[in-house]
Amino acid sequence: MEKPNMSYIDTLSGSDKAFKLKLISIVKEELPQEITIYEENIKSKNFKEAAENVHKLKHKISILGLETSYQIAIDYEENLKIASTQLRVEFEAILKEMTRFITTL
């Protein structure tokens, strides 16, 4: 499985350490909240809302340098729009890996 990394954040922030810390802080704050909302919508079978949650989560996937995972999220979002949970296991594995990574920052 692809591993999250700081390369995009490093590129975006350049040598501005304060900006880098702010980006990391935002990801650490928002990611768990967005995952919780996604999980609630999946549990309730609110697939349209879950698709919207995945759309938001794609940005965090991108920020953490997960290119292959980003494509999985795109495909999963489209599946949810037609009430299919195909790729759910793969997507949720990505979320777990991202959560693990941000706890180390």
N, CA, C and O of each residue as an XYZ file, in Angstrom:
420
protein
N       0.844     -1.183      0.000
C       0.000      0.000      0.000
C       0.887      1.243      0.000
O       1.936      1.295      0.642
N       0.430      2.209     -0.727
C       1.083      3.511     -0.807
C       1.113      4.159      0.585
O       0.160      4.032      1.354
N       2.189      4.837      0.894
C       2.347      5.452      2.213
C       2.215      6.972      2.122
O       2.749      7.584      1.198
N       1.508      7.582      3.071
C       1.415      9.042      3.111
C       2.810      9.646      3.286
O       3.714      9.016      3.835
N       2.957     10.873      2.808
C       4.242     11.545      2.937
C       4.027     13.053      2.992
O       2.914     13.550      2.820
N       5.103     13.751      3.232
C       5.050     15.205      3.397
C       5.504     15.957      2.146
O       5.636     17.180      2.190
N       5.744     15.263      1.037
C       6.339     15.925     -0.122
C       5.495     17.080     -0.654
O       6.038     18.136     -0.981
N       4.178     16.899     -0.746
C       3.333     17.994     -1.250
C       3.316     19.164     -0.270
O       3.407     20.321     -0.680
N       3.201     18.870      0.998
C       3.212     19.924      2.023
C       4.549     20.649      2.005
O       4.591     21.875      2.115
N       5.642     19.905      1.867
C       6.967     20.520      1.795
C       7.079     21.445      0.583
O       7.601     22.556      0.682
N       6.581     20.974     -0.559
C       6.626     21.789     -1.775
C       5.770     23.037     -1.625
O       6.186     24.139     -1.981
N       4.580     22.850     -1.099
C       3.647     23.963     -0.945
C       4.171     25.020      0.020
O       4.029     26.217     -0.230
N       4.770     24.585      1.110
C       5.209     25.522      2.140
C       6.604     26.084      1.876
O       6.971     27.113      2.442
N       7.378     25.424      1.029
C       8.731     25.906      0.767
C       9.520     25.976      2.053
O       9.570     25.010      2.814
N      10.130     27.104      2.294
C      10.938     27.256      3.510
C      10.162     27.937      4.646
O      10.734     28.285      5.678
N       8.866     28.118      4.442
C       8.032     28.778      5.453
C       7.553     27.752      6.479
O       6.530     27.096      6.283
N       8.295     27.623      7.561
C       7.985     26.616      8.577
C       6.644     26.877      9.271
O       5.930     25.934      9.611
N       6.308     28.125      9.478
C       5.034     28.461     10.125
C       3.865     27.997      9.254
O       2.886     27.448      9.759
N       3.974     28.221      7.950
C       2.924     27.801      7.026
C       2.818     26.275      6.998
O       1.719     25.722      6.974
N       3.959     25.608      7.003
C       3.975     24.139      7.020
C       3.276     23.618      8.273
O       2.455     22.705      8.193
N       3.593     24.183      9.405
C       2.962     23.755     10.664
C       1.467     24.024     10.647
O       0.691     23.234     11.185
N       1.052     25.130     10.035
C      -0.375     25.458      9.931
C      -1.091     24.417      9.069
O      -2.174     23.957      9.429
N      -0.495     24.044      7.934
C      -1.088     23.014      7.070
C      -1.233     21.686      7.816
O      -2.277     21.038      7.760
N      -0.178     21.301      8.506
C      -0.217     20.049      9.271
C      -1.301     20.119     10.341
O      -2.043     19.159     10.547
N      -1.385     21.240     11.007
C      -2.391     21.431     12.054
C      -3.807     21.294     11.498
O      -4.667     20.672     12.121
N      -4.042     21.873     10.331
C      -5.360     21.796      9.700
C      -5.700     20.348      9.367
O      -6.807     19.887      9.643
N      -4.751     19.636      8.776
C      -4.992     18.228      8.415
C      -5.269     17.411      9.668
O      -6.194     16.599      9.688
N      -4.476     17.618     10.713
C      -4.651     16.858     11.955
C      -6.003     17.137     12.609
O      -6.587     16.257     13.242
N      -6.492     18.356     12.454
C      -7.777     18.714     13.051
C      -8.949     18.215     12.204
O      -9.896     17.630     12.730
N      -8.881     18.443     10.908
C     -10.020     18.161     10.035
C     -10.167     16.693      9.649
O     -11.290     16.200      9.544
N      -9.069     15.990      9.438
C      -9.162     14.607      8.956
C     -10.012     13.715      9.860
O     -10.926     13.059      9.360
N      -9.754     13.663     11.158
C     -10.588     12.798     12.011
C     -12.071     13.175     11.985
O     -12.938     12.302     12.004
N     -12.353     14.467     11.943
C     -13.744     14.919     11.892
C     -14.413     14.466     10.593
O     -15.541     13.971     10.608
N     -13.719     14.637      9.484
C     -14.278     14.258      8.183
C     -14.481     12.747      8.087
O     -15.459     12.286      7.497
N     -13.564     11.981      8.665
C     -13.697     10.524      8.663
C     -14.918     10.114      9.482
O     -15.681      9.242      9.065
N     -15.104     10.731     10.630
C     -16.251     10.407     11.486
C     -17.571     10.663     10.756
O     -18.480      9.834     10.805
N     -17.672     11.788     10.094
C     -18.898     12.112      9.354
C     -19.116     11.108      8.225
O     -20.236     10.645      8.010
N     -18.043     10.773      7.503
C     -18.133      9.765      6.439
C     -18.645      8.437      7.010
O     -19.561      7.832      6.453
N     -18.054      7.991      8.115
C     -18.447      6.712      8.721
C     -19.917      6.718      9.148
O     -20.614      5.717      8.983
N     -20.381      7.824      9.685
C     -21.788      7.928     10.082
C     -22.705      7.808      8.866
O     -23.735      7.136      8.924
N     -22.331      8.453      7.778
C     -23.144      8.382      6.567
C     -23.135      6.992      5.944
O     -24.160      6.533      5.441
N     -22.000      6.326      5.972
C     -21.927      4.950      5.447
C     -22.792      4.034      6.303
O     -23.567      3.233      5.780
N     -22.655      4.156      7.616
C     -23.441      3.319      8.537
C     -24.936      3.513      8.313
O     -25.712      2.561      8.400
N     -25.336      4.748      8.025
C     -26.754      5.063      7.801
C     -27.193      4.848      6.354
O     -28.349      5.088      6.005
N     -26.264      4.394      5.521
C     -26.533      4.178      4.096
C     -26.948      5.455      3.371
O     -27.730      5.423      2.421
N     -26.412      6.568      3.836
C     -26.607      7.854      3.171
C     -25.498      7.997      2.125
O     -24.532      8.733      2.323
N     -25.655      7.288      1.027
C     -24.582      7.194      0.046
C     -24.281      8.514     -0.653
O     -23.125      8.793     -0.970
N     -25.293      9.320     -0.895
C     -25.055     10.614     -1.540
C     -24.184     11.494     -0.643
O     -23.229     12.116     -1.108
N     -24.523     11.538      0.644
C     -23.734     12.324      1.588
C     -22.336     11.730      1.752
O     -21.353     12.463      1.860
N     -22.255     10.404      1.769
C     -20.949      9.742      1.878
C     -20.076     10.087      0.674
O     -18.868     10.277      0.815
N     -20.685     10.167     -0.508
C     -19.933     10.558     -1.706
C     -19.374     11.970     -1.534
O     -18.243     12.247     -1.934
N     -20.155     12.848     -0.948
C     -19.686     14.212     -0.688
C     -18.545     14.209      0.333
O     -17.598     14.988      0.218
N     -18.644     13.335      1.322
C     -17.567     13.207      2.306
C     -16.282     12.728      1.643
O     -15.199     13.242      1.922
N     -16.412     11.745      0.766
C     -15.242     11.220      0.050
C     -14.632     12.331     -0.798
O     -13.410     12.448     -0.892
N     -15.480     13.136     -1.410
C     -14.985     14.251     -2.223
C     -14.104     15.179     -1.376
O     -13.033     15.597     -1.818
N     -14.552     15.495     -0.174
C     -13.755     16.338      0.728
C     -12.467     15.633      1.154
O     -11.403     16.248      1.215
N     -12.576     14.358      1.442
C     -11.415     13.598      1.898
C     -10.358     13.459      0.804
O      -9.174     13.294      1.100
N     -10.779     13.525     -0.447
C      -9.817     13.441     -1.557
C      -8.752     14.528     -1.433
O      -7.593     14.304     -1.783
N      -9.132     15.679     -0.945
C      -8.170     16.776     -0.808
C      -7.086     16.415      0.212
O      -5.911     16.720      0.007
N      -7.477     15.776      1.290
C      -6.494     15.354      2.292
C      -5.603     14.247      1.715
O      -4.403     14.207      1.984
N      -6.193     13.364      0.932
C      -5.424     12.299      0.291
C      -4.350     12.910     -0.593
O      -3.199     12.473     -0.578
N      -4.726     13.904     -1.347
C      -3.787     14.593     -2.235
C      -2.702     15.312     -1.443
O      -1.522     15.231     -1.785
N      -3.091     16.003     -0.404
C      -2.137     16.750      0.422
C      -1.093     15.819      1.031
O       0.061     16.205      1.218
N      -1.505     14.597      1.337
C      -0.576     13.635      1.939
C       0.151     12.797      0.884
O       0.716     11.750      1.200
N       0.134     13.256     -0.359
C       0.960     12.670     -1.407
C       0.545     11.298     -1.896
O       1.383     10.551     -2.399
N      -0.716     10.948     -1.765
C      -1.191      9.614     -2.124
C      -1.845      9.625     -3.514
O      -3.064      9.747     -3.634
N      -1.031      9.498     -4.541
C      -1.531      9.623     -5.910
C      -2.427      8.460     -6.325
O      -3.506      8.683     -6.872
N      -2.005      7.239     -6.079
C      -2.813      6.065     -6.431
C      -4.088      6.042     -5.594
O      -5.166      5.726     -6.100
N      -3.962      6.369     -4.345
C      -5.120      6.406     -3.449
C      -6.128      7.461     -3.875
O      -7.333      7.283     -3.692
N      -5.645      8.543     -4.435
C      -6.529      9.602     -4.923
C      -7.441      9.050     -6.010
O      -8.632      9.360     -6.039
N      -6.892      8.239     -6.898
C      -7.713      7.651     -7.967
C      -8.739      6.676     -7.388
O      -9.874      6.620     -7.863
N      -8.355      5.920     -6.378
C      -9.304      5.017     -5.718
C     -10.451      5.838     -5.129
O     -11.614      5.447     -5.232
N     -10.124      6.970     -4.514
C     -11.154      7.835     -3.930
C     -12.093      8.377     -5.008
O     -13.304      8.447     -4.794
N     -11.554      8.754     -6.143
C     -12.391      9.236     -7.255
C     -13.375      8.146     -7.664
O     -14.573      8.396     -7.801
N     -12.859      6.940     -7.856
C     -13.706      5.823     -8.286
C     -14.740      5.464     -7.224
O     -15.894      5.180     -7.544
N     -14.325      5.477     -5.970
C     -15.241      5.152     -4.874
C     -16.347      6.203     -4.763
O     -17.511      5.868     -4.545
N     -15.977      7.467     -4.914
C     -16.974      8.537     -4.883
C     -18.036      8.310     -5.967
O     -19.232      8.460     -5.717
N     -17.589      7.954     -7.152
C     -18.535      7.681     -8.246
C     -19.413      6.480     -7.916
O     -20.609      6.498     -8.207
N     -18.849      5.447     -7.319
C     -19.626      4.272     -6.915
C     -20.709      4.654     -5.911
O     -21.856      4.221     -6.026
N     -20.338      5.464     -4.933
C     -21.316      5.860     -3.916
C     -22.475      6.645     -4.518
O     -23.606      6.563     -4.038
N     -22.192      7.396     -5.560
C     -23.252      8.167     -6.215
C     -24.330      7.269     -6.819
O     -25.463      7.704     -7.028
N     -23.971      6.015     -7.097
C     -24.953      5.051     -7.617
C     -25.266      3.981     -6.561
O     -25.702      2.876     -6.884
N     -25.031      4.338     -5.298
C     -25.338      3.480     -4.141
C     -24.567      2.166     -4.150
O     -25.067      1.144     -3.680
N     -23.356      2.193     -4.682
C     -22.485      1.022     -4.650
C     -21.340      1.291     -3.679
O     -20.751      2.373     -3.680
N     -21.030      0.292     -2.850
C     -19.922      0.453     -1.916
C     -18.667     -0.274     -2.403
O     -17.757     -0.554     -1.623
N     -18.633     -0.572     -3.685
C     -17.426     -1.184     -4.251
C     -16.255     -0.228     -4.024
O     -16.385      0.975     -4.251
N     -15.143     -0.742     -3.587
C     -13.913     -0.033     -3.218
C     -13.944      0.511     -1.787
O     -13.021      1.213     -1.372
N     -14.991      0.193     -1.035
C     -15.064      0.673      0.354
C     -13.892      0.171      1.192
O     -13.281      0.938      1.936
N     -13.583     -1.105      1.070
C     -12.494     -1.681      1.874
C     -11.174     -0.980      1.557
O     -10.410     -0.635      2.458
N     -10.918     -0.776      0.270
C      -9.684     -0.120     -0.144
C      -9.635      1.324      0.358
O      -8.605      1.782      0.855
N     -10.752      2.033      0.226
C     -10.813      3.427      0.655
C     -10.616      3.537      2.163
O      -9.870      4.399      2.627
N     -11.262      2.694      2.916
C     -11.151      2.774      4.371
C      -9.757      2.374      4.848
O      -9.310      2.842      5.895
N      -9.071      1.523      4.103
C      -7.678      1.201      4.428
C      -6.793      2.438      4.239
O      -5.855      2.663      5.004
N      -7.102      3.226      3.223
C      -6.380      4.480      2.987
C      -6.602      5.428      4.164
O      -5.660      6.052      4.654
N      -7.841      5.530      4.610
C      -8.150      6.409      5.746
C      -7.385      5.979      6.992
O      -6.874      6.822      7.730
N      -7.304      4.683      7.226
C      -6.565      4.180      8.399
C      -5.089      4.529      8.299
O      -4.475      4.933      9.286
N      -4.521      4.373      7.113
C      -3.110      4.686      6.916
C      -2.860      6.187      7.111
O      -1.856      6.579      7.707
N      -3.761      7.011      6.617
C      -3.630      8.452      6.791
C      -3.735      8.832      8.268
O      -2.972      9.665      8.756
N      -4.670      8.225      8.965
C      -4.846      8.506     10.392
C      -3.590      8.121     11.164
O      -3.126      8.868     12.026
N      -3.048      6.952     10.849
C      -1.811      6.511     11.492
C      -0.692      7.517     11.243
O       0.059      7.860     12.156
N      -0.585      7.981     10.014
C       0.478      8.908      9.641
C       0.351     10.231     10.384
O       1.335     10.728     10.931
N      -0.841     10.804     10.412
C      -0.965     12.133     11.055
C      -0.729     12.086     12.554
O      -0.362     13.095     13.156
N      -0.935     10.925     13.163
C      -0.675     10.833     14.607
C       0.825     10.847     14.905
O       1.233     11.053     16.048
N       1.644     10.627     13.869
C       3.091     10.646     14.067
C       3.687     12.035     13.816
O       4.870     12.264     14.066
N       2.867     12.945     13.327
C       3.386     14.293     12.989
C       3.470     15.172     14.224
O       3.881     16.329     14.132
